[in-house]
C-alpha cells in the first residue's frame, strides 16, 4: 500500500514539536502548544490504521503481528535502557521510579498510575502508546466485521471507551476519555480520501491555514483541559492532516527529503527524546534556556536517528510484507493522489 508524503512530513513535524515542547518545559521557556504534536500523531494513527484495514485479506493475527513488530521492540529497548540508567545514576532521572510492577505494567502497555500517582508508564511518553494499544485492539476487533461495517464498529467502540471513563472515573485520566475520538477523526479523513470526498480546488490550503492559525492563536492562551483537549488541539490537528492530505491528492504537496527522513524516524525520536532532555537537564542545567533548549533538541533528534538506524529500521523488514505482483481486486483501495508516494505503515 502507498504512503502519502504529506503524512510523513506531518509525522516529522509532530515529533519535532514534542521534542521542543519538553526541552522548553524543563527550562520554563514556554511553548506548551508543542504538546499538541501528540494530537497530530493520534489523527495520523487513525488515518493510517483505516488505510491498513482496506486490505480485505488482512487477518486479525497479521494486523496485530505488524503492530507488535512496529511498536514493541523499540519501546521495550528504550524503556529498559532508561531503567538501567535510572538504577545506575538515579540523580540523572529523578522522576523515574523503577519498581518491578511499574516496569512490567509499562512494558505490557497497561495504563496505570506510577508510584507517585501520576498516569505515566516508566518511560513517561509511553502514555500515548497505551492509548494507541487500545485503539489497535479495537481496530483488530473490527476486522471480524464485513468491510462496510468496520468504520461504525470502530466508532462505537471508541465511544464505549470514552463512556467507560465517565462511569469509572479513575480510568478517565488513564485512557478512557474523549482523546480516543482523535483516532476516529483520522480514520474519517482516510475514509473521505478514499471516497474522494475531501475538499478540492485548493481548499486544502484553507484547511491547513485554519489548523495552523488555530494553534498559533491558542499558543497565546493557557487553555487546556483533559476534557477539552480533543476539541482545542484535536480539531486543529484534524484540519491540518485533512488539508495536507487533500493537497497531496491534488498533486499540490512538494517533496522534502529531510522531512521524509525525519518522518521515517519520528517514532524513535519520540521515544528517545525524553531521557535525553531529562539527563541533559541534570548535567548542564536549565538556567540558560538559550543553550539548553537547542542542545537538548539536537541531541534528542540525534539519539532518535541512531535508534531508528540501529533498531527500528532493521526490524522493519520483519513485519513489512513484500508487495503482491497481482493483488486481488478490491483487496487494497488505491490512494487517490496526483503525486508519487511511499508506503503507508
TAJO-V675590 format. One record per residue. N is the residue number from 1. PHI is phi in degrees with one decimal (* if undefined). PSI is psi as a letter, one per 30 degrees, with the letter a starting at -180 (NA if undefined). D_LAST is the distance of its C-alpha to the last C-alpha in Angstrom with 1 decimal. Layout:
n=<N,N>
phi=<PHI,PHI>
psi=<PSI,PSI>
d_last=<D_LAST,D_LAST>
This chain:
n=<1,2,3,4,5,6,7,8,9,10,11,12,13,14,15,16,17,18,19,20,21,22,23,24,25,26,27,28,29,30,31,32,33,34,35,36,37,38,39,40,41,42,43,44,45,46,47,48,49,50,51,52,53,54,55,56,57,58,59,60,61,62,63,64,65,66,67,68,69,70,71,72,73,74,75,76,77,78,79,80,81,82,83,84,85,86,87,88,89,90,91,92,93,94,95,96,97,98,99,100,101,102,103,104,105,106,107,108,109,110,111,112,113,114,115,116,117,118,119,120,121,122,123,124,125,126,127,128,129,130,131,132,133,134,135,136,137,138,139,140,141,142,143,144,145,146,147,148,149,150,151,152,153,154,155,156,157,158,159,160,161,162,163,164,165,166,167,168,169,170,171,172,173,174,175,176,177,178,179,180,181,182,183,184,185,186,187,188,189,190,191,192,193,194,195,196,197,198,199,200,201,202,203,204,205,206,207,208,209,210,211,212,213,214,215,216,217,218,219,220,221,222,223,224,225,226,227,228,229,230,231,232,233,234,235,236,237,238,239,240,241,242,243,244,245,246,247,248,249,250,251,252,253,254,255,256,257,258,259,260,261,262,263,264,265,266,267,268,269,270,271,272,273,274,275,276,277,278,279,280,281,282,283,284,285,286,287,288,289,290,291,292,293,294,295,296,297,298,299,300,301,302,303,304,305,306,307,308,309,310,311,312,313,314,315,316,317,318,319,320,321,322,323,324,325,326,327,328,329,330,331,332,333,334,335,336,337,338,339,340,341,342,343,344,345>
phi=<*,-77.3,-128.2,-74.7,-63.3,-60.0,-65.9,-63.7,-63.2,-68.6,-59.0,-61.6,-65.3,-65.5,-64.2,-63.9,-63.5,-68.5,-59.4,-65.0,-58.6,-69.4,-62.0,-71.5,-61.4,-70.5,-106.8,54.2,-103.1,84.3,63.9,-62.9,-64.5,-61.3,-63.5,-67.0,-57.9,-64.9,-65.0,-63.0,-59.1,-64.2,-61.7,-63.2,-62.0,-61.0,-59.7,-64.9,-69.3,-68.4,-62.9,-64.7,-79.9,-72.4,-74.4,-69.3,-89.7,-76.4,-93.4,-59.8,-62.0,-66.1,-60.7,-67.1,-62.2,-64.4,-64.9,-62.9,-67.1,-76.7,-106.6,-70.4,-55.7,-65.0,-65.0,-61.9,-61.8,-65.4,-63.5,-70.2,-65.3,-61.7,-60.7,-63.5,-65.9,-66.7,-74.4,-78.1,-132.9,-58.8,-70.0,-73.0,-131.0,-67.3,-107.6,-106.1,-110.4,-89.1,-130.5,-52.9,-65.0,-59.8,-65.6,-63.6,-64.5,-65.4,-66.6,-88.7,59.7,-98.7,-60.3,-163.6,-94.4,-77.6,-57.8,-105.3,91.4,-94.5,-83.6,-129.0,-72.4,-60.7,-91.4,-52.5,-66.4,-68.4,-57.9,-68.7,-71.2,-64.2,-62.2,-59.2,-60.4,-64.5,-61.6,-60.1,-63.8,-68.0,-65.1,-59.0,-63.6,-67.8,-67.2,-74.9,-89.1,-69.9,-50.7,-71.9,-103.9,-68.4,-62.4,-62.6,-62.2,-64.4,-60.5,-66.6,-65.6,-65.6,-63.5,-63.9,-64.2,-63.4,-66.0,-58.6,-67.5,-73.9,-77.8,-104.2,-55.3,-58.6,-75.1,-59.1,-85.7,-99.0,-166.1,-90.2,-146.9,-61.3,-58.6,-61.4,-70.6,-65.7,-62.6,-65.3,-61.7,-64.3,-63.4,-65.2,-65.0,-63.2,-62.7,-64.7,-63.0,-65.5,-90.7,57.3,-111.5,-72.4,-56.8,-119.8,56.4,81.5,-64.3,-59.6,-63.1,-66.1,-62.6,-62.7,-65.8,-65.0,-65.6,-65.9,-64.0,-64.0,-64.0,-62.6,-64.2,-66.9,-65.1,-91.0,-127.7,-89.5,-107.6,-160.1,-172.4,-57.8,-70.8,-96.3,-56.4,-60.9,-92.9,-69.3,-108.1,-67.3,-64.1,-61.4,-62.0,-65.1,-62.6,-65.4,-64.1,-61.7,-65.1,-64.4,-65.8,-61.9,-64.2,-68.4,-61.8,-95.4,77.7,-110.6,-114.1,-83.5,-99.4,-155.1,-61.9,-64.4,-68.7,-64.4,-66.8,-68.2,-64.3,-60.3,-95.8,-60.3,-65.6,-64.9,-61.6,-61.4,-68.7,-85.2,-68.5,-63.5,-58.6,-65.9,-61.4,-66.7,-61.3,-65.7,-62.7,-82.8,-84.9,-104.5,82.7,-121.8,-73.7,-119.8,-55.7,-60.8,-96.3,-66.1,-61.0,-65.0,-67.1,-64.3,-63.2,-65.3,-67.0,-64.9,-64.0,-62.1,-62.8,-64.6,-65.2,-65.1,-61.6,-63.6,-67.1,-94.0,-120.4,-66.9,-65.7,-61.3,-76.4,-60.2,-66.9,-82.3,-119.4,-82.0,-83.5,-66.8,-64.4,-83.7,-68.6,-129.0,-64.0,-65.2,-53.4,82.9,-74.0,-147.3,-69.4,-73.1,-90.7,-73.5,-142.6,-92.2,-128.0,-64.7,-142.2,-115.5,-69.2,-107.6,-69.8>
psi=<k,l,k,k,e,e,e,e,e,e,e,e,e,e,e,e,e,e,e,e,e,e,e,e,e,f,g,h,g,b,h,f,f,f,f,f,e,e,e,e,e,e,e,e,e,e,e,e,e,e,e,e,g,f,j,f,f,k,l,e,e,e,e,e,e,e,e,e,f,e,e,e,e,e,e,e,e,e,e,e,e,e,e,e,e,e,e,e,i,f,f,f,i,f,g,j,j,j,k,e,e,e,e,e,e,e,f,g,h,j,k,l,k,l,f,g,g,k,h,k,a,e,j,e,f,f,e,f,f,e,e,e,e,e,e,e,e,e,e,e,e,f,f,f,l,l,e,f,f,e,e,e,e,e,e,e,e,e,e,e,e,e,e,e,f,e,e,i,e,f,f,e,f,e,f,i,l,f,f,f,f,e,e,e,e,e,e,e,e,e,e,e,e,e,g,h,g,l,k,a,h,g,f,e,e,e,e,e,e,e,e,e,e,e,e,e,e,f,f,f,k,i,j,k,k,e,e,f,e,f,e,e,e,e,e,e,e,e,e,e,e,e,e,e,e,e,e,e,f,g,g,g,k,a,l,j,e,e,e,e,e,e,e,e,g,e,e,e,e,e,e,f,e,e,e,e,e,e,e,e,e,f,e,f,l,g,f,i,e,f,e,e,e,e,e,e,e,e,e,e,e,e,e,e,e,e,e,e,e,f,d,e,e,e,f,e,f,f,f,k,k,k,k,k,e,i,k,k,k,f,f,j,k,l,j,j,k,g,l,k,l,a,l,k,NA>
d_last=<8.5,8.8,7.3,10.2,12.0,13.4,10.4,10.0,13.8,14.0,11.7,14.3,17.2,16.4,16.3,19.4,21.0,20.8,22.1,25.0,25.7,26.3,28.3,30.4,30.7,32.3,34.7,35.5,34.5,32.9,29.6,28.8,26.6,24.1,23.0,21.6,18.5,17.4,18.0,15.8,13.0,13.9,14.0,10.5,9.3,11.5,10.3,6.6,8.2,10.9,9.0,7.7,11.3,12.8,12.8,16.4,16.4,13.7,16.0,16.0,16.4,13.3,11.1,12.8,12.8,9.1,9.2,12.3,11.4,8.5,11.1,14.5,15.8,15.5,16.8,19.6,20.5,20.9,22.7,25.1,25.8,26.7,28.8,30.7,31.3,32.5,34.9,36.2,36.5,36.6,38.0,34.8,32.8,35.4,32.9,31.1,32.9,32.5,33.7,32.7,31.8,29.9,27.9,27.2,26.2,23.8,22.2,22.0,20.2,23.4,24.5,27.9,30.4,31.1,34.7,35.8,34.4,31.4,28.1,26.1,24.8,26.2,23.5,24.1,20.7,19.3,20.8,17.7,15.7,18.5,17.8,14.1,15.3,17.7,15.3,13.1,16.5,17.5,14.6,15.3,18.9,18.3,17.3,21.0,21.9,22.3,19.6,21.9,22.5,19.1,18.9,22.3,21.7,18.9,21.2,24.2,22.6,21.5,25.0,26.5,24.8,26.2,29.6,29.7,29.6,32.6,34.5,33.7,33.9,32.9,29.4,29.0,28.6,26.2,23.6,25.4,25.7,24.7,21.8,19.9,20.5,18.1,15.2,17.3,17.8,14.2,14.0,17.3,16.2,13.5,16.3,18.7,16.7,16.5,20.2,21.1,22.6,21.4,24.4,25.4,28.0,26.9,26.7,23.2,25.3,27.2,24.3,23.0,26.5,27.2,24.3,25.1,28.8,28.4,26.8,29.6,32.2,31.0,31.0,34.8,35.2,34.7,33.1,30.9,30.9,28.5,29.6,29.2,26.1,23.9,26.3,27.4,24.0,21.5,23.2,23.2,19.5,18.9,21.2,19.5,16.0,17.9,20.0,17.5,15.5,19.0,20.2,17.5,18.1,21.7,21.1,22.3,19.5,20.3,18.7,18.7,17.9,18.6,16.2,13.4,14.3,14.7,11.4,9.8,12.4,12.4,11.6,14.4,16.6,16.4,17.4,20.1,21.8,23.9,25.8,26.5,27.8,30.0,31.4,32.2,33.9,36.2,36.9,37.7,38.2,37.1,40.4,39.5,36.3,36.6,36.1,33.9,31.2,30.3,30.8,28.5,25.9,26.0,26.2,23.3,21.0,22.5,22.0,18.3,18.0,20.1,18.0,14.8,16.9,18.8,16.5,12.8,12.5,14.9,13.3,9.9,12.1,13.1,10.1,8.5,10.8,12.8,13.0,16.0,19.0,20.4,18.0,20.0,21.1,19.2,16.5,13.7,14.7,14.7,13.7,17.1,17.2,20.0,18.3,16.3,12.6,9.7,6.5,3.8,0.0>
